[in-house]
Amino acid sequence: MTDLTPGLDVRWNHVVQELHEAEQKAGRSAGGVTLLAVGKTFSAEALFECAKLGARAFGENYAQEGCSKVDWFREHHPELALEWHFIGPLQANKTRGVAERFDWVQSIDRERIARRLSEQRPANLPPLNILIEVNIDGEESKSGVKPDALEALAAEIEKLPRVRLRGLMAIPAPADTHEARMKPLLAMRELFNEFKKSHPHADTLSMGMSADMDEAVEAGSTMVRIGRAIFGERNYAQKA
Ligand SMILES: *Cc1c(COP(=O)(O)O)cnc(C)c1O
């Protein structure tokens, strides 16, 4: 188990409360923003503690680690109807396990990966929900499509039979001031509003992490992805 101070229950309740207040402050409906608990590097047991507190949607970054956790829950807690989101970079040789286990993939920035996921999605499961990751602040090293390449990629993904394009995701660079944090988030809102004109079924704008959750909600996020504020600092040397 994780040895956290304050404990997981205190941290989880704090995040839930803060999200609720951010929704109110932004004039959003209560519960309108989905809370994704990001559990990378933490054990399935730690995620189970979080599920007992009420978490229902989990985000994972690494294919092997994420698939093991989905399998662990299937084996030990099939009664929990959890929703699994893959949010990390995904290589072509790792798509099958993800297509077979996850409900969402949020980190799509290439047609090839989306096509493999569509081909590998088992027939007995509903289509895999997809978000396109957008590189909103134009950092060269980062993943995500540039805004001007978004529409072309979206058009290709819409043709795939076993995935469903639900919207956009972004990971803005960390920033020190409120204003600097708001800038890419507001740019994403504008891009999403434009995107919805050509993709009216799109209903998800995934942005906001531990350091910018409030601002993301203010800017119109429909799904925040929270790791450290819930589980504590990550220790990559002890990756689960
Ligand atoms: C790790 C991660 C998060 C969570 O970040 P925290 O700062 O721990 O809240 C959210 N989204 C993505 C894509 C991540 O990789």
The ligand as a MOL file (V3000), in Angstrom:
LIG
                    3D

  0  0  0     0  0            999 V3000
M  V30 BEGIN CTAB
M  V30 COUNTS 15 15 0 0 0
M  V30 BEGIN ATOM
M  V30 1 C 0.7360 12.0310 -15.5300 0
M  V30 2 C -0.3170 12.6500 -16.3690 0
M  V30 3 C -1.3870 13.3390 -15.7830 0
M  V30 4 C -1.4880 13.6110 -14.2890 0
M  V30 5 O -0.5840 14.6040 -13.9520 0
M  V30 6 P -0.4740 15.1230 -12.4130 0
M  V30 7 O 0.3860 16.3160 -12.5260 0
M  V30 8 O 0.1250 14.0160 -11.6440 0
M  V30 9 O -1.8560 15.4430 -11.9790 0
M  V30 10 C -2.3760 13.8140 -16.6240 0
M  V30 11 N -2.3260 13.6450 -17.9560 0
M  V30 12 C -1.3200 12.9930 -18.5520 0
M  V30 13 C -1.3220 12.8330 -20.0210 0
M  V30 14 C -0.2750 12.4900 -17.7760 0
M  V30 15 O 0.7330 11.8570 -18.3830 0
M  V30 END ATOM
M  V30 BEGIN BOND
M  V30 1 1 1 2
M  V30 2 1 2 3
M  V30 3 2 2 14
M  V30 4 1 3 4
M  V30 5 2 3 10
M  V30 6 1 4 5
M  V30 7 1 5 6
M  V30 8 2 6 7
M  V30 9 1 6 8
M  V30 10 1 6 9
M  V30 11 1 10 11
M  V30 12 2 11 12
M  V30 13 1 12 13
M  V30 14 1 12 14
M  V30 15 1 14 15
M  V30 END BOND
M  V30 END CTAB
M  END
